[in-house]
Amino acid sequence: MPTTISAHVLREPRGTFELVGGIELDDPRPGEVLVRYTSTGLCHTDLFARDVVHQDDFPAAIYGHEGTGVVEAVGAGVTEFAEGDRVMASYTSCGQCRTCLLGKPFNCEQFNDINFALARPDGSYKTTLDGRPVGSSFFGQSSFATHGLVAARDLTKVPAWVAPEDEHLLGPLGCGVQTGAGAILNVLEPGPLDSIVIAGTGAVGLSGLMAAAASGVGTIIAVDIVEERLELARELGATHAINGKDDDQVAQILDLTGGGATHAFDTTGVAPVLTRLVDGLAWGGQLGIVGASPGMTLDLLPVMQLGRRVQGIVEGNSVPRVFIPQLLELRRQGRFPLEKLVRTYPVAELEGAIAATAAGEAVKAVLVH
């Protein structure tokens, strides 16, 4: 029997998320899990979906993709989860393409098609309102809702030792936090004798910074235009901070690192920032990027001549069931203070959380049911 749910619904591009009740959610199909969400993070990708992805001819849709919750039912063939399990949802993947079979679901050949979808891969919708379809397959979960249907392979169990009062911290691990921390721990892998420059001190950048600090990286330089964020970066382990408005940023980086950083991590997706990061790299240095815009260009001559590398990173190149428990263990050891990034809001206050995020008042907003 379908489950009646409430959800924040977007009806038009660049519109307002409207809290709507009386939405009918399917029973779980084979391989699916019915999750009652207890909290969900707000990510800039949700706002990108609102402002860019959602089109005039789309049906009303539910977004959100950093959900944590409790299993209420499972579909046929699901054996690893049972009613009552606490779970975290992450990005979805096809599980069948070459890269998925190689253990790299973050590079799934259908990543964009299925994560930015409104319906299941077979075209069927999970939800309806007054008999009309409602999109609810965003990143396989659409967590701006009381409930969602999630493929079992996209879920990670919450370790038993995680206290219920800490569950509101878990949702961001499924996307923003694992993107930043994974970029450092899974891809760039700087060590104690290395140096790293991190541009942008939002949730992704600060997650990367905390991961670098947990790895004992010797020199960690944070770059941002907001002094309050730079102060938080220092608190979380940055050894130095540079204001992104300074004209001599490259000179500062070269001076602080003794000739160039071994690593750099960009979370801004701003072309001039990437150029400065490349110019601040040492010979053979590596830049990781997690965002870009169409038409963005980068001069490859200083990359080629000095043996530098630019690496695109998706979801921190993380396999969630492996990586998320690692981050939780780092937090249990006191080496990954995730709670310093999170600010909670009642689920009904999504628009307020969006406003606070846009104003820089919240690093990582989390909606709590």
RODO-2510 file (C-alpha; in nm, 4 decimals, decimal comma):
residues 369
     n   res          X          Y          Z
     1     m     0,0000     0,0000     0,0000
     2     p     0,1451     0,3428    -0,0937
     3     t     0,2786     0,5668     0,1831
     4     t     0,1368     0,9174     0,2191
     5     i     0,4212     1,1631     0,2702
     6     s     0,4974     1,5338     0,2945
     7     a     0,7768     1,6984     0,1006
     8     h     0,9220     2,0282    -0,0149
     9     v     0,8104     2,0525    -0,3771
    10     l     0,9542     2,2734    -0,6506
    11     r     0,7007     2,3578    -0,9192
    12     e     0,8958     2,5942    -1,1452
    13     p     1,2552     2,6903    -1,2275
    14     r     1,4145     2,9231    -0,9720
    15     g     1,0980     2,8910    -0,7645
    16     t     1,0296     2,8439    -0,3957
    17     f     1,0272     2,5062    -0,2246
    18     e     0,6710     2,4536    -0,1017
    19     l     0,5947     2,2118     0,1812
    20     v     0,3147     1,9893     0,0506
    21     g     0,1274     1,7002     0,2113
    22     g    -0,0820     1,4210     0,0652
    23     i     0,1850     1,2930    -0,1748
    24     e     0,1597     0,9216    -0,2529
    25     l     0,4862     0,7231    -0,2500
    26     d     0,5047     0,3770    -0,4105
    27     d     0,5771     0,0604    -0,2230
    28     p     0,9414    -0,0418    -0,2610
    29     r     1,0160    -0,2350    -0,5781
    30     p     1,2820    -0,5060    -0,5993
    31     g     1,6125    -0,3672    -0,4773
    32     e     1,4525    -0,0583    -0,3188
    33     v     1,4270     0,0458     0,0458
    34     l     1,1599     0,2667     0,2012
    35     v     1,3389     0,5166     0,4259
    36     r     1,1763     0,7522     0,6752
    37     y     1,4085     1,0497     0,6778
    38     t     1,5087     1,1943     1,0131
    39     s     1,7319     1,4673     0,8711
    40     t     1,8810     1,5901     0,5468
    41     g     2,1605     1,8268     0,4597
    42     l     2,1241     2,1230     0,2268
    43     c     2,3829     2,1251    -0,0515
    44     h     2,4626     2,3812    -0,3200
    45     t     2,3788     2,1098    -0,5725
    46     d     2,0159     2,1331    -0,4548
    47     l     2,0208     2,5033    -0,5400
    48     f     2,1860     2,4263    -0,8736
    49     a     1,8957     2,1901    -0,9419
    50     r     1,6466     2,4621    -0,8512
    51     d     1,8102     2,7309    -1,0639
    52     v     1,9579     2,5387    -1,3583
    53     v     1,8449     2,1771    -1,3814
    54     h     1,4700     2,2204    -1,3269
    55     q     1,2968     2,3238    -1,6490
    56     d     0,9548     2,4646    -1,7364
    57     d     0,8361     2,1340    -1,8811
    58     f     0,9379     1,9321    -1,5732
    59     p     0,6722     1,7995    -1,3373
    60     a     0,6740     1,9223    -0,9794
    61     a     0,9782     1,7687    -0,8124
    62     i     1,1335     1,6846    -0,4776
    63     y     1,5062     1,7499    -0,4425
    64     g     1,7511     1,6952    -0,1559
    65     h     2,0292     1,4359    -0,1510
    66     e     2,1957     1,4160     0,1906
    67     g     1,9393     1,2058     0,3730
    68     t     1,9651     1,0090     0,6962
    69     g     1,6802     0,7967     0,8250
    70     v     1,5295     0,4692     0,9363
    71     v     1,4290     0,1729     0,7200
    72     e     1,0528     0,1120     0,7216
    73     a     1,0287    -0,1562     0,4513
    74     v     1,2408    -0,3326     0,1912
    75     g     1,1665    -0,4585    -0,1570
    76     a     1,2238    -0,8055    -0,2924
    77     g     1,5852    -0,9154    -0,3026
    78     v     1,7074    -0,6738    -0,0349
    79     t     1,8893    -0,8757     0,2282
    80     e     2,1400    -0,6333     0,3821
    81     f     1,8805    -0,4030     0,5404
    82     a     1,5792    -0,4643     0,7623
    83     e     1,3043    -0,2599     0,9222
    84     g     1,4454    -0,0377     1,1960
    85     d     1,7981    -0,0076     1,0559
    86     r     1,9471     0,3407     1,0704
    87     v     2,0873     0,4367     0,7316
    88     m     2,2580     0,7152     0,5362
    89     a     2,1859     0,7720     0,1668
    90     s     2,4454     0,8777    -0,0878
    91     y     2,4674     0,9243    -0,4653
    92     t     2,3314     0,6594    -0,6988
    93     s     2,5039     0,4608    -0,9714
    94     c     2,3984     0,2065    -1,2293
    95     g     2,6090    -0,0755    -1,0824
    96     q     2,6523    -0,2294    -1,4283
    97     c     2,8823    -0,0120    -1,6395
    98     r     3,2562    -0,0669    -1,6713
    99     t     3,3563     0,1873    -1,4068
   100     c     3,0976     0,0629    -1,1576
   101     l     3,2209    -0,2926    -1,2062
   102     l     3,5766    -0,1682    -1,1477
   103     g     3,4668    -0,0387    -0,8071
   104     k     3,4464     0,3268    -0,9125
   105     p     3,0741     0,4133    -0,8902
   106     f     3,1659     0,7818    -0,8535
   107     n     3,2680     0,7652    -1,2200
   108     c     2,9557     0,5774    -1,3278
   109     e     2,9065     0,6235    -1,7010
   110     q     2,5443     0,7206    -1,6333
   111     f     2,6188     0,9413    -1,3316
   112     n     2,4559     1,2619    -1,4546
   113     d     2,1642     1,0888    -1,6223
   114     i     2,0536     0,8976    -1,3138
   115     n     2,1539     1,1369    -1,0346
   116     f     1,9787     1,4352    -1,1902
   117     a     1,6753     1,2295    -1,2851
   118     l     1,3188     1,2740    -1,1657
   119     a     1,2127     0,9167    -1,2388
   120     r     1,3555     0,5685    -1,2091
   121     p     1,5833     0,4492    -1,4936
   122     d     1,2841     0,2705    -1,6469
   123     g     1,0925     0,6009    -1,6609
   124     s     0,8472     0,5248    -1,3812
   125     y     0,7792     0,7807    -1,1093
   126     k     0,7999     0,6944    -0,7414
   127     t     0,5486     0,9591    -0,6272
   128     t     0,2224     1,1210    -0,7353
   129     l     0,0120     1,4125    -0,6151
   130     d    -0,3555     1,4250    -0,7088
   131     g    -0,2851     1,1594    -0,9695
   132     r    -0,0031     1,3526    -1,1369
   133     p     0,3623     1,2409    -1,1271
   134     v     0,6059     1,4124    -0,8923
   135     g     0,9775     1,3804    -0,9524
   136     s     1,1466     1,2070    -0,6600
   137     s     1,4608     1,0296    -0,7775
   138     f     1,7125     1,3107    -0,7293
   139     f     2,0473     1,1425    -0,6530
   140     g     1,8342     0,8341    -0,6055
   141     q     1,6746     0,9673    -0,2869
   142     s     1,4965     1,3104    -0,2983
   143     s     1,5427     1,3644     0,0732
   144     f     1,3515     1,6949     0,1125
   145     a     1,0663     1,4714     0,2247
   146     t     0,9436     1,2643     0,5154
   147     h     1,0088     0,9423     0,3218
   148     g     1,1866     0,8236     0,0102
   149     l     1,2607     0,5135    -0,1925
   150     v     1,6341     0,4457    -0,2218
   151     a     1,8191     0,1665    -0,3994
   152     a     1,9782    -0,0598    -0,1407
   153     r     2,3221    -0,0189    -0,3007
   154     d     2,3049     0,3569    -0,2280
   155     l     2,2622     0,3135     0,1472
   156     t     2,5156     0,2782     0,4281
   157     k     2,4273     0,1506     0,7741
   158     v     2,4847     0,3850     1,0643
   159     p     2,7337     0,2189     1,3019
   160     a     2,5683     0,1044     1,6237
   161     w     2,7986     0,3193     1,8352
   162     v     2,6742     0,6465     1,6779
   163     a     2,4474     0,8107     1,9338
   164     p     2,0936     0,9013     1,8191
   165     e     2,1529     1,2633     1,9180
   166     d     2,4358     1,2784     1,6615
   167     e     2,2312     1,1497     1,3685
   168     h     2,1702     1,5027     1,2386
   169     l     2,5424     1,5158     1,1534
   170     l     2,5320     1,2155     0,9246
   171     g     2,3458     1,3314     0,6122
   172     p     2,6225     1,5605     0,4803
   173     l     2,8586     1,2627     0,4836
   174     g     2,6671     1,1307     0,1825
   175     c     2,7707     1,4160    -0,0466
   176     g     2,9311     1,7445     0,0585
   177     v     3,1519     1,6176     0,3373
   178     q     3,2655     1,3042     0,1562
   179     t     3,3400     1,5174    -0,1506
   180     g     3,5781     1,7415     0,0418
   181     a     3,7327     1,4846     0,2706
   182     g     3,7546     1,2254    -0,0065
   183     a     3,9364     1,4674    -0,2347
   184     i     4,2137     1,4821     0,0240
   185     l     4,2143     1,1267     0,1598
   186     n     4,1303     0,9320    -0,1568
   187     v     4,2829     1,1402    -0,4363
   188     l     4,5399     1,4051    -0,3436
   189     e     4,6776     1,2186    -0,0390
   190     p     4,9131     1,4873     0,0980
   191     g     5,1393     1,3809     0,3853
   192     p     5,3186     1,5439     0,6809
   193     l     5,5985     1,6847     0,4651
   194     d     5,3575     1,8242     0,2065
   195     s     5,1676     2,1502     0,1741
   196     i     4,8164     2,2159     0,0477
   197     v     4,6199     2,5245    -0,0493
   198     i     4,2424     2,4958    -0,0139
   199     a     4,0381     2,7589    -0,1978
   200     g     3,6883     2,8098    -0,0612
   201     t     3,5986     2,7429     0,3014
   202     g     3,2418     2,6251     0,2672
   203     a     3,1358     2,2787     0,3769
   204     v     3,3342     2,1017     0,1028
   205     g     3,6512     2,3025     0,1528
   206     l     3,6430     2,2800     0,5316
   207     s     3,5791     1,9059     0,5134
   208     g     3,8909     1,8784     0,2998
   209     l     4,0788     2,0968     0,5450
   210     m     3,9783     1,8772     0,8396
   211     a     4,0895     1,5704     0,6441
   212     a     4,4253     1,7334     0,5728
   213     a     4,4661     1,8170     0,9409
   214     a     4,3711     1,4589     1,0350
   215     s     4,6440     1,3393     0,7966
   216     g     4,9046     1,5567     0,9661
   217     v     4,9776     1,7707     0,6592
   218     g     5,2522     2,0124     0,7552
   219     t     5,1302     2,3303     0,5838
   220     i     4,7579     2,3912     0,5278
   221     i     4,6640     2,7236     0,3667
   222     a     4,2993     2,8312     0,3517
   223     v     4,1853     3,0928     0,0989
   224     d     3,8536     3,2768     0,1186
   225     i     3,7122     3,6280     0,1011
   226     v     3,5154     3,5949     0,4276
   227     e     3,7301     3,6581     0,7351
   228     e     3,4908     3,4708     0,9655
   229     r     3,5314     3,1590     0,7520
   230     l     3,9089     3,1973     0,7588
   231     e     3,8947     3,2145     1,1369
   232     l     3,6950     2,8908     1,1444
   233     a     3,9510     2,7388     0,9071
   234     r     4,2269     2,8227     1,1551
   235     e     4,0247     2,6628     1,4325
   236     l     3,9872     2,3467     1,2257
   237     g     4,3572     2,3122     1,1482
   238     a     4,4693     2,5662     0,8883
   239     t     4,8261     2,6751     0,9571
   240     h     4,7829     2,9885     0,7447
   241     a     4,4988     3,1898     0,5910
   242     i     4,4958     3,4152     0,2851
   243     n     4,2227     3,6612     0,1960
   244     g     4,0982     3,5876    -0,1547
   245     k     4,0834     3,9608    -0,2276
   246     d     4,4595     4,0062    -0,1879
   247     d     4,6473     4,0934    -0,5062
   248     d     4,9567     3,8952    -0,4048
   249     q     4,7988     3,5583    -0,3281
   250     v     5,0422     3,3604    -0,5433
   251     a     5,3409     3,5361    -0,3849
   252     q     5,2024     3,4557    -0,0390
   253     i     5,1585     3,0884    -0,1308
   254     l     5,5112     3,0643    -0,2719
   255     d     5,6522     3,2294     0,0401
   256     l     5,4565     3,0163     0,2889
   257     t     5,5464     2,6903     0,1114
   258     g     5,9081     2,7646     0,0286
   259     g     5,8600     2,7832    -0,3462
   260     g     5,5230     2,6242    -0,4182
   261     a     5,2571     2,3991    -0,2693
   262     t     5,2739     2,0285    -0,3367
   263     h     4,8930     2,0140    -0,3524
   264     a     4,5947     2,2421    -0,4058
   265     f     4,2214     2,1867    -0,3804
   266     d     3,9625     2,4155    -0,5400
   267     t     3,5986     2,4197    -0,4309
   268     t     3,5027     2,7503    -0,5940
   269     g     3,4806     2,6608    -0,9627
   270     v     3,6043     3,0125    -1,0446
   271     a     3,8547     3,0292    -1,3311
   272     p     4,0861     3,3021    -1,1898
   273     v     4,1074     3,1099    -0,8619
   274     l     4,2158     2,7952    -1,0471
   275     t     4,4794     2,9936    -1,2353
   276     r     4,6249     3,1268    -0,9106
   277     l     4,6277     2,7794    -0,7579
   278     v     4,8176     2,6391    -1,0576
   279     d     5,0670     2,9259    -1,0410
   280     g     5,1173     2,8551    -0,6704
   281     l     5,2016     2,4869    -0,7221
   282     a     5,5491     2,3440    -0,6944
   283     w     5,7077     2,1483    -0,9781
   284     g     5,5042     1,8282    -1,0120
   285     g     5,2303     1,9642    -0,7853
   286     q     4,8712     1,8469    -0,8123
   287     l     4,5439     2,0442    -0,8183
   288     g     4,2129     1,8744    -0,7451
   289     i     3,8887     2,0356    -0,8614
   290     v     3,5295     1,9525    -0,7695
   291     g     3,3444     2,2166    -0,9692
   292     a     3,3540     2,3886    -1,3064
   293     s     3,1232     2,5867    -1,5300
   294     p     3,0613     2,5477    -1,9050
   295     g     3,3202     2,7298    -2,1119
   296     m     3,5691     2,7596    -1,8267
   297     t     3,9270     2,7664    -1,9560
   298     l     4,2652     2,7082    -1,7948
   299     d     4,6064     2,7822    -1,9445
   300     l     4,7745     2,4420    -1,9762
   301     l     5,1236     2,5746    -2,0504
   302     p     5,2253     2,6136    -1,6824
   303     v     5,0679     2,2739    -1,6184
   304     m     5,2686     2,1010    -1,8887
   305     q     5,6011     2,2818    -1,8466
   306     l     5,6295     2,2205    -1,4731
   307     g     5,4848     1,8704    -1,4691
   308     r     5,1826     1,9794    -1,2717
   309     r     4,8569     1,7810    -1,2719
   310     v     4,4923     1,8841    -1,2641
   311     q     4,2546     1,6143    -1,1394
   312     g     3,8762     1,6222    -1,1624
   313     i     3,7088     1,4684    -0,8565
   314     v     3,3495     1,3481    -0,8171
   315     e     3,2005     1,2702    -0,4733
   316     g     3,5517     1,2577    -0,3325
   317     n     3,6161     0,9483    -0,5477
   318     s     3,4481     0,7707    -0,2577
   319     v     3,2724     0,4381    -0,2260
   320     p     3,0262     0,5463     0,0452
   321     r     2,9954     0,2156     0,2310
   322     v     3,3733     0,2098     0,2691
   323     f     3,4512     0,5779     0,3147
   324     i     3,1680     0,7099     0,5321
   325     p     3,2481     0,4715     0,8201
   326     q     3,6107     0,5853     0,7958
   327     l     3,5038     0,9477     0,8450
   328     l     3,2843     0,8510     1,1384
   329     e     3,5769     0,6709     1,2978
   330     l     3,7954     0,9803     1,2534
   331     r     3,5259     1,1836     1,4289
   332     r     3,5060     0,9293     1,7120
   333     q     3,8815     0,9750     1,7559
   334     g     3,8353     1,3528     1,7769
   335     r     4,0173     1,4110     1,4454
   336     f     3,7222     1,5174     1,2306
   337     p     3,4998     1,7662     1,4230
   338     l     3,2060     1,7599     1,1840
   339     e     2,9777     1,9185     1,4422
   340     k     3,1589     2,2507     1,3982
   341     l     3,0241     2,2789     1,0433
   342     v     2,6587     2,1896     1,1041
   343     r     2,3709     2,4198     1,1938
   344     t     2,0259     2,2622     1,2267
   345     y     1,6839     2,3912     1,1197
   346     p     1,3340     2,2477     1,1559
   347     v     1,2382     2,0750     0,8330
   348     a     0,9658     2,3325     0,7647
   349     e     1,2310     2,6077     0,7497
   350     l     1,4031     2,5004     0,4273
   351     e     1,3787     2,8471     0,2737
   352     g     1,5284     2,9980     0,5895
   353     a     1,8149     2,7502     0,5739
   354     i     1,8735     2,8443     0,2105
   355     a     1,8828     3,2142     0,3007
   356     a     2,1267     3,1512     0,5868
   357     t     2,3525     2,9488     0,3581
   358     a     2,3488     3,2175     0,0889
   359     a     2,4348     3,4829     0,3481
   360     g     2,7265     3,2791     0,4802
   361     e     2,5636     3,2383     0,8204
   362     a     2,5506     2,8575     0,7918
   363     v     2,8393     2,6443     0,6650
   364     k     2,6298     2,3278     0,6408
   365     a     2,2576     2,3588     0,7063
   366     v     2,0781     2,0401     0,8089
   367     l     1,6979     2,0050     0,8214
   368     v     1,5741     1,7954     1,1121
   369     h     1,2356     1,6211     1,1241
***
